[in-house]
Amino acid sequence: MTEPRETDQDFELKLLLTAVEEKYGYEFGSYARASLMRRVRRHMQMSGVEHISDLIPLFLHDESAFAAFVKDMSVVVTEMFRNPDFFKSLRENIVPILKTYPFIKVWHAGCASGQEAYSMAILLDEEGLLDRCQIYATDFNDQALRHAKTGIYPEEDMALYEENYRQAGGTKELSKYCHRGYDSVKFNGRLAEHITFANHNLVTDGVFGEMNLILCRNVLIYFNQDLQNRVLQLLFDSLCSRGILCIGKRENIQFSSIGDQLEVADRNQKIYRKKI
Ligand SMILES: C[S@@+](CC[C@H](N)C(=O)[O-])C[C@H]1O[C@@H](n2cnc3c(N)ncnc32)[C@H](O)[C@@H]1O
């Protein structure tokens, strides 16, 4: 009794994902199965429908229903100087390499609401590198990108951000880089001047050329192994010779085709460097 229902569900899911891909160009078929199903079920519940296939006409004819699904598929949890040890390692081990370049291109792939990119701009500013840096921060979630561009975050998050910044080796006050208003803080426009926020889908869009440093942290975990491999190849192809790739703590390159073309810069912090 359970077997055929599973098969029906798989078939309906395939139809839904094909319809979505045909109409909107989003490929969710290679996202980690369990989290994809959780979100599909949630949208069935929200829309009061019984079958996965009932979502097909809804997503095709109601763009706002589909936009809500995309938003749900995109987990935008992030913070300033997230995993401070990682930023400390960047400062200690990678900044000296960056200092040897006349111009530095950095790509944050899957930047969510932008805190990681502002953290990078602050770190590079403190190391005297910001003026020769261009930071690209991309995501496939337009709402997150709109937020990122404002550089405005809740003031109540500042205590955590200050603590992260300090643990990451920051020697000033993080509040020096923003001004307060009502219940929020806005990071200085001077930082944003060096950041270009843009829509880029890691599943369907192409390489971002000749980057010296790429951060793609806490994004690959949402993809199945096959898609992780494809995206890692895309990131690798976007690096310049001897470029540096950073992934999230719970992610790894071991099983990917690029694994043996990278050397370890910091094993614990998952920082790698192109061998040639
Ligand atoms: C958990 S956040 C990570 C944010 C930041 N990198 C960090 O570590 O704090 C994951 C981000 O990946 C983005 N994402 C998921 N799938 C994507 C795709 N196919 N292309 C681009 N971004 C994607 C989501 O929209 C979300 O903003």
The ligand as a Gaussian input file, in Angstrom:
#p B3LYP/6-31G(d) Opt

LIG

0 1
 C       22.219000      29.966000       4.851000
 S       22.444000      31.218000       3.652000
 C       24.196000      31.446000       3.715000
 C       24.572000      32.890000       3.820000
 C       26.059000      33.157000       4.020000
 N       26.858000      32.593000       2.948000
 C       26.516000      32.637000       5.355000
 O       27.186000      31.598000       5.413000
 O       26.188000      33.239000       6.374000
 C       22.198000      30.304000       2.139000
 C       21.936000      31.201000       0.944000
 O       22.113000      30.425000      -0.255000
 C       21.208000      30.908000      -1.195000
 N       20.994000      29.926000      -2.263000
 C       20.367000      28.724000      -2.204000
 N       20.315000      28.157000      -3.422000
 C       20.939000      29.031000      -4.278000
 C       21.216000      29.027000      -5.669000
 N       20.822000      28.019000      -6.425000
 N       21.881000      30.078000      -6.200000
 C       22.271000      31.125000      -5.426000
 N       22.036000      31.198000      -4.105000
 C       21.379000      30.151000      -3.531000
 C       19.949000      31.156000      -0.389000
 O       19.059000      32.040000      -1.057000
 C       20.511000      31.740000       0.900000
 O       20.513000      33.128000       0.878000

